Each structure stands twice: as structure tokens, then as C-alpha cells.
Amino acid sequence: MITQSAPTPARRPKTRFDDGPYLPLVLGTISVVLCLLVWQLAVSWIGVPHYVLPEPLGVFHALVDGLSGSVSDRGSFWYHLLDTFKTTAFGFLIGSAIGIALAALMSQSVYFHGIVFPYVVVLQSLPKIAIAPLFIIWFGYQIESKIAMAATLTVFPVLLNSLQGLTTTDSDRLEVMMALKATRWQTFWHVKLPSALPLIFAGLNLGIVYAQLGAIVAEFVGAQKGMGVMMLQLQSVSDTAGVFAVLVVLATTGYLLITLMRTIHRHVIFWENTASKSKTQSG
């Protein structure tokens, strides 16, 4: 008896709208517009005071006013944003370098891991805002204390993710390197580090966000300029719309920094894109 199998349904051909960035962009735009409409209607109908929750239009005007000044104008957002950005960049670079270096040494030496890891756990469990006053005592109210705070918050996610990646290398690859009589550091550079890059970049994506957070926290505790200082000044005069405008600037800056890190991620770990494309085509 010959049976016929049911015909497989024809797949809808994928379009550029499905694979490209258009769908997330459209959905994101729609969600933002709906959120602003709900916000505007809630403020208008409920009658919330502007110093409690300003209207989106008021936030927009405060944003335009803050961005209309020059970099040398102490009242403009650009003046403070530049300092916060420098703090974030230097703190991220220093914290990432320390985190990756410690993870490499801890993955290569059991003794070093046993000595350093308890300190990592203790420092990670401390509330970071409690360390900020110490940095001000040690480094003063200049940018150095803010960089130290940003680097401190960056170290831990980069360190822990890098250590996880370096200690979970495929055993088959390690056995091949042992058969080739490779040294410990040759195995590290040619096998462990390339295999750990996805997790290292996962830590870097978190680290860039924590670096900006550390900069803002340090500016709240004590600083002469920065977006955190700008927020405190606007809060002192009950300019809630200005505070929301600063938050918009910080959110946009954070988004751009994460986008930059993801772009670097795609270019450095290019074989991930090749593997995903081959799986998609085979599927």
C-alpha cells in the first residue's frame, strides 16, 4: 500500500523587513509615540503638577534649551556631557583592562585565583556608592575621582564574564593543544582567548553601561561639573522638566555607547555572523 505524505506548507519568503533593522525600528518608534501620548494624556487629564511630572512638550523645550548652548557654556548640556563622557570613556578603558588582565591571570594560575577571588567577592558585595566618598578624599573633586569610580564599576562585570569565558574552553581544543605540546600561554592566546571573546564582549557591553553609571554616581556625591551635577542643580530649583531632559540625554548616550560596543563586537568576532548566516540558510 502506497501512502502519500502530506505536502509541506510553502514557506513565506523572507523579506528585508524581516531580516533587517526595519521591524525593530518601526516597533520602537510606535512604542515611543504611544508612551508619549499616554504620558501627555495622563498629565492633562489627571492634572499632575508640572514640578511633579512635566508634560512631554515641556521636556522637549528643556532639552532644546540645554542643547542649544556651546561646549564652553557652563549652563549647556554639552559642557557637562563632555566631562561625563570623558569620565565614562577613561573609566571604561581602565576598568576593562584591569578586569581582562585579572581574569587572564586567574584563569592561568590556580594560586592567583585563590588569592584574588575572595577580594573580588568582598569588593563586589560592597555598595559602590559607599566607596565614592573615599575616592573624593583620595583624588579630590576633579575628574580623577570620577574615573576611579567608573573604573571600579566596570571591573567586576568584565572580570566575571571574562573569567567565565576563559575557564569554560572546549576540552577537545585543549587536548589538541596538549598533543601539539603547546605552552600554557600559547594555549591561552590561540584557544582560550578566542573562545572567550563572546563572553568578554558580553562583559564589555555591561561595563560601558556601568562606567556611565559610576560617573553619574561620583558626580552626585561630589564634583564640579558633569551631567550628575547638572541634575542636582536643576533639582534644586524644582526644574523637573530639565531633569527629565538630562535623563533623555543620558539614555541616548548610553544607547549610542552600547551600539558602538555591539558594532565592535560584530567586527571582532566576525565568525559568529558567518555561523548564524550559514544556520539560517541551511534552515
N, C-alpha and C positions, 0 to 999 in steps of 0.2 A: 504494500500500500504506500503510495507516494503522497506525502504531505507537503504542502506548501507553507513556507514560513511567512509570517505576516510582514508586509512591506514596512521597512523602516521609514518613519516620517522624515520628510525632507527638512534639512536644517535651513533656518533663515540665514542668508548670507550676512556676515558681519559688515558693518559699515564703519566709516571713520568716526561716526558719532559714538559707536560702542567702544572702540579701542582707544580713541584719542582723549584729550583732556576736555572735550566739549560737554559731556554729560556731567562730570563733577562741577564744571564751571557754571552750567545752567542751573543745576540744583542748588549750588551755593548761592548764586545770585537771587534765586527765588526765595530761599530761606531767609536771606538778609532783608529783602524787601518786606516779606511778611512779618519778620521780627520788628522792623521799624514801624510798620503800620500798627501792629498791636501795641507797641510802646506809645506811639502818638495818641492812639485812641484811649488807652488806659490813663494817660496823664490828663487828657482833655475831659473825659467823662467822669473820672473819679475825683478830679480836682486836686491832685497831689501838688503841694507847693514846689516851686522851681528849685528852691535850695535843698529839697529832699531828693527829687528826681526831675531833672530838667527835660524839656522836650528835645527830640532829635534835631530839630532845626536850631535850637539854641546851642547844642553841642557842635553842630556844623559851623555856626558862626564863630564859636570859640576856637575851633580847630583852624579855621581860615585866619583868624586874627593871630593865633600863635605861630602859624607857618608863614605869615606874610613878612615877618621881620628878617633881618640878616643874621649871619652867624655871629657877628660881633655884638649884636644887641642882646643884653642880658635878660630882656623881657621876652625874647622869642624862644620858641621851642628848639630851633636849630642850635642855638648857643648851648643849651643844656643837653640836647640829644647827642651832640658831637662828643661831649665828655663822657656820657653814659656809654656810647658806642665804643670809644677808645678803651674804657674800663672793661667792657664786655669782651672785646677782641683780645686784649692782652691777658686778661684773666683766663679766658678760654684756652689760649695757646699755652700759657704756663701750666694751668691745671691739667690739660690733656697730655702734655709732655711728661709731667710727673706721674700721672696715672698710668700711662702706657709703659713708662720705664719701670715703675714698681711692679706692674703686672708681669712684665717680661722677666724681671729678676726673681719674682716669687714663683713663676712657672718653671724656672730653670734650677732653682735651689730649694730643697725641702727645708733646710735650716733657715734660710732667709724668709721663707714663707711663714715658718713657725714663729719667728721673731716679730715680723712686721704685722701679720694679720690681726693679732689682738689689739694693737694700736689702731688699726683701721676700723675695727668693730667699735671700739670705745669712741673714737672721734666721730664716726658716723651716727652714733646714738645721741651725741650731744646736740642740743638745739643750736642751730647755726647763728641765730640772732644773738645768742648769749656770747658768741665769740667776737662779734663786731666791735663792742667797746674795747676789747683788748687790742684789736688791730689799730684802733684810733690812738690808743696810748702808745703803741709801738711805732706806728708810721705817721701819726698826725692826721690832720684833716684834709690832706692833699689826695691826689689820685692813687698814691701807693696803697693806702689802707683799703680803698675800694677794689683795687686789683687783687689784693690779698684775699679779700672776701669772695670775689668772683672766682678766683682760682680754687679756693677751698671748696666751694660748692660744686665746682667742675670735676675735681679729682675723683670723687667717690663713684659716680655713675660710670665714668670712663674706666677707672681701675677695676671695678667689679665685673663689668661686661667684658673687658679685655682679658681678665684672668679666666673668666668662664670660657671664652673662646680658645685661649691658649692651652687650657688643660683638658679640652674635650676633642682633641685631634683624632682623626680616624686611625685606629690601631693598625690597619693594613699599610697605610702610608708610613707609619713609624717603623714597622717591621722591614719594609723595603729599604729605608734609610739605614737601619741596623745591618741589613745584609750587605749594603754598599760600604759599610764601615765609615759612615759619616760621623763627624764630631757632633757634640751636643749643640753647638751654636750653628753648625751647618744645617742640622735638622730644624733648628728654630727658624732660620731665615728662609729656607726653601720649602718647608712643610707647615710648621706650626703657625707662623705669621700669616701666610696667605690664607690658610684655612680659618683663621680667627678674624679676618678682616670684616666679615659681615657683622659679627658681634661688636667688634671695635667701633664700627661706624654707628651701630645702634647706641653705644655709649656716648659717642660724639654728638649724635642728634639730641640726646638728653642733656649732654654737657653744655651745649650752646644755649639752651633754654635756662639752665641753672646758672650759667655765667651772668646772663642779664638779670636774673632774679637776685643774685648776690650783689650785683652793682646797685640795684634799687634798694635792697635792704641796708647796704652800707650808707647810701645817701639819706635814708630815713634816720639812721642813728646819728650821723654827723658828717656833713660835707659842706662845701662851699658852692658847688654847682652840680647839675645833673637833673635828670627828669624826676628823681625822687624828691630833690629839693624843690623843684617846681611844683610838684603836687602838694607839698607841705605849705608852700606859700599861697597857693590857690585855696587850699582848705582853710587856712587861717582867716581868709576874707569871705568864706562861705560861697566861693565861686565853684559850685558843683558842676556846672557845665564845662568849666575849664579842666576840672579833674577828670571828667569823662573824656574830654579831648586828649588829655595826656595818656589816658588808658588806650585810646584808639591808636595813638602814635606808637606806644609800646607794643601793642598787639600786632600792628603792621610790621614793626621792626623785627619782632620775634618770628613772624611768619616768613619774612624775607630771609632771615638767618637760617631757618630750618630748610627752606627751599634751596638755599645755597649749599648747605651740607648734603642734601639729597642729590643735588646735581653732581657734586664732587664724588659722592658715593657711586653713582651710576657710571662715572667715567673711570674711577679707580678699579672697581670690581665689575669690569665690563663683561666677564664671563657669566654673571648672573643674568644679564639681559639676553645673552645668546642662548642660555639654557631655557629660560622662560619662553623665548620665541620658538625654540625647537619643540617644546612640550605643547605649545598652542597649535603649532602646525600639525604635529602628529595626532593631537586630539581631534 
